[in-house]
Amino acid sequence: MCIDNMKYPTELDVIKLGLFVRCLACFIFICSLIAGIGLTFALFTEQFEFGFILGFTVVGFMLHISGSVTFKGYAPKYLLFAHAPK
């Protein structure tokens, strides 16, 4: 399968996520915010390590995906294939 021929669905092609999933995403969003704040405080009190970069990367992705689901009701464009079609 050639990646160039892949067509990602749009938000008009998929069903909006339900309230239960959006509430779970909100919980993950809040936990990610707390983790980001904790990492920031740890960065200023501890010696810098590679783990901080990895931690901020993971927290950033979690905030991006869960925030998109929480506030828009849809996953980011590159994850729309996980939605059910209309």
C-alpha positions in Angstrom: 0.0 0.0 0.0 1.4 3.4 -1.0 1.2 6.1 1.6 0.8 8.8 -1.1 -2.6 7.4 -2.0 -4.0 7.4 1.5 -6.9 9.8 2.1 -7.5 10.8 5.6 -11.2 11.3 6.6 -12.4 14.8 7.5 -14.5 15.8 10.4 -17.5 15.7 8.1 -16.9 12.1 7.3 -16.9 10.8 10.9 -19.1 10.7 14.0 -18.4 13.2 16.8 -17.3 11.4 20.0 -19.8 10.9 22.8 -20.0 12.5 26.2 -18.4 9.6 28.0 -15.3 9.5 25.8 -15.0 13.3 26.1 -15.2 13.1 29.9 -12.4 10.5 29.9 -10.4 12.7 27.6 -11.0 15.7 30.0 -9.7 13.6 32.9 -6.5 12.7 30.9 -6.2 16.3 30.0 -6.2 17.4 33.6 -3.8 14.6 34.6 -1.5 15.7 31.8 -1.6 19.3 33.0 -0.6 18.2 36.5 2.2 16.1 35.0 3.5 19.0 33.0 3.5 21.3 36.0 5.3 18.6 38.0 7.9 18.1 35.3 8.4 21.9 35.1 9.1 22.1 38.9 11.4 19.1 38.7 13.3 20.6 35.8 14.1 23.7 37.9 15.0 21.8 41.1 16.9 18.8 39.7 19.9 18.4 37.3 18.8 18.2 33.7 18.5 14.7 32.2 17.3 13.2 29.0 14.2 11.9 30.8 12.9 15.5 31.0 12.8 15.8 27.2 11.1 12.4 26.9 8.6 13.4 29.6 7.7 16.8 28.0 7.3 15.1 24.6 4.9 12.5 26.0 3.0 15.1 28.0 2.8 17.4 25.0 1.3 14.6 22.8 -1.2 13.7 25.6 -2.3 17.3 26.0 -2.6 17.8 22.2 -4.8 14.7 21.7 -6.9 14.8 24.8 -7.4 18.6 24.5 -8.6 18.1 20.9 -11.1 15.4 21.9 -12.2 17.3 25.0 -12.9 20.7 23.4 -13.7 19.8 19.7 -15.2 16.3 20.1 -12.9 15.0 17.4 -9.4 13.5 17.4 -6.6 15.4 15.6 -6.6 15.0 11.8 -4.0 12.2 11.8 -6.1 10.1 14.2 -9.5 10.6 12.5 -9.3 7.1 11.0 -10.1 5.8 14.5 -13.6 7.3 14.5 -16.6 5.5 13.3 -17.8 6.6 9.8 -21.1 8.4 9.4 
